[in-house]
Amino acid sequence: IVEKPGSDSGCTAVVALLRGKDLYVANAGDSRCVVCRGVKAFDMSIDHKPEDDIETQRIHKAGGKITCDGRVNGGLNLSRAIGDHVYKRNTKLELKDQMITALPDIKHITLTDEDKFMVLACDGIW
């Protein structure tokens, strides 16, 4: 199979929406959001790793394998990403059910006076 340019490229994402005191954070992959609450870091996202139970189940159902070093089919070391179309070719499955999906987790909190700032960053920054 001849690959189209970019079909094996992808990225992770983290997005925050602040509406009044309601903070919504969506992430796909291993980009992260942390809120500084008082003097502690409060996680608003999780890394999507192939070895996590829910991720492993989806990957296996889509026909993928996880290698001993935690990589999907020997490639990506994460289980959710935008792009990476080579992992999204099972025509019998919806996009959310592919080996690698872009479906984000979404978390919501109501901000308090203790919340000072938030940090959004990719895994390379962390």
C-alpha positions in Angstrom: 0.0 0.0 0.0 1.4 3.4 -0.9 0.7 5.8 1.9 -0.6 9.3 1.3 1.7 12.0 2.8 0.8 12.6 6.4 -1.3 9.5 6.9 1.0 8.3 9.6 1.3 11.8 11.2 -0.8 12.9 14.2 -0.9 15.0 17.3 -2.5 15.1 20.7 -4.7 17.9 22.0 -5.9 19.5 25.1 -8.6 22.3 25.1 -10.0 24.3 27.9 -13.3 26.2 27.9 -14.0 28.7 30.7 -17.6 29.9 31.0 -18.1 31.9 34.1 -16.7 29.7 36.9 -17.3 26.5 35.0 -14.1 25.0 33.5 -14.4 22.2 30.9 -11.3 20.4 29.7 -11.1 17.9 26.8 -8.0 15.9 26.0 -7.0 13.2 23.5 -3.6 11.7 24.0 -0.9 12.8 26.4 -1.2 16.6 26.4 -2.3 17.8 29.8 -4.1 20.4 31.8 -3.5 21.1 35.5 -5.2 23.7 37.7 -3.4 25.2 40.6 -5.8 24.9 43.5 -4.3 26.5 46.6 -0.7 25.1 46.6 -1.5 21.8 44.8 -1.8 20.7 41.2 -5.3 19.4 40.3 -5.3 17.2 37.2 -7.9 18.0 34.6 -6.7 15.4 32.1 -5.3 11.9 31.9 -2.8 10.4 29.5 -4.3 7.9 27.2 -2.0 4.9 27.3 -2.5 1.7 25.3 -2.0 -0.4 28.5 -5.0 1.1 30.3 -7.8 -1.4 30.4 -10.4 0.6 28.5 -7.9 1.5 25.8 -6.5 -2.0 25.6 -10.0 -3.4 25.0 -10.8 -1.0 22.2 -7.4 -1.6 20.5 -7.8 -5.4 20.6 -11.4 -5.2 19.3 -10.2 -3.1 16.4 -7.7 -5.7 15.5 -4.6 -4.1 17.0 -1.9 -5.4 19.2 0.1 -3.8 22.1 3.7 -4.7 22.2 5.6 -5.3 25.4 7.0 -1.7 25.3 3.4 -0.3 25.3 3.1 0.6 21.6 0.1 0.0 19.3 1.2 -2.3 16.5 4.8 -1.4 17.4 4.2 2.3 16.6 2.4 4.8 18.8 2.9 4.8 22.5 -0.5 6.4 23.1 -4.0 5.4 22.3 -5.8 8.6 21.4 -4.7 11.2 18.8 -5.9 13.4 16.0 -4.7 12.1 12.7 -2.6 9.0 12.6 -5.0 7.6 9.9 -3.0 4.4 9.5 -4.6 3.2 12.7 -8.1 4.2 11.7 -8.8 2.0 8.7 -11.3 -0.6 10.0 -14.3 0.2 7.8 -16.5 -1.9 10.0 -16.0 0.4 13.0 -17.0 3.9 13.9 -14.2 6.4 14.5 -14.6 6.2 18.2 -13.9 2.5 18.1 -10.7 2.5 16.0 -7.3 1.4 17.3 -6.4 5.0 17.8 -9.3 7.4 18.3 -9.6 11.1 18.6 -12.5 10.9 21.0 -11.5 13.1 24.0 -12.2 12.6 27.7 -14.0 15.7 29.1 -13.7 16.9 32.7 -15.7 19.7 34.4 -15.1 21.6 37.6 -16.5 24.7 39.1 -13.7 27.1 39.9 -13.3 28.4 43.4 -11.3 31.3 45.0 -8.5 28.7 45.7 -7.9 28.3 41.9 -5.0 30.5 40.8 -4.1 29.5 37.3 -4.1 26.5 34.8 -1.4 25.1 32.6 -2.1 23.5 29.2 0.9 21.8 27.7 2.1 18.9 25.5 3.9 15.9 26.9 7.3 17.4 25.8 6.8 20.4 28.1 5.9 18.2 31.1 
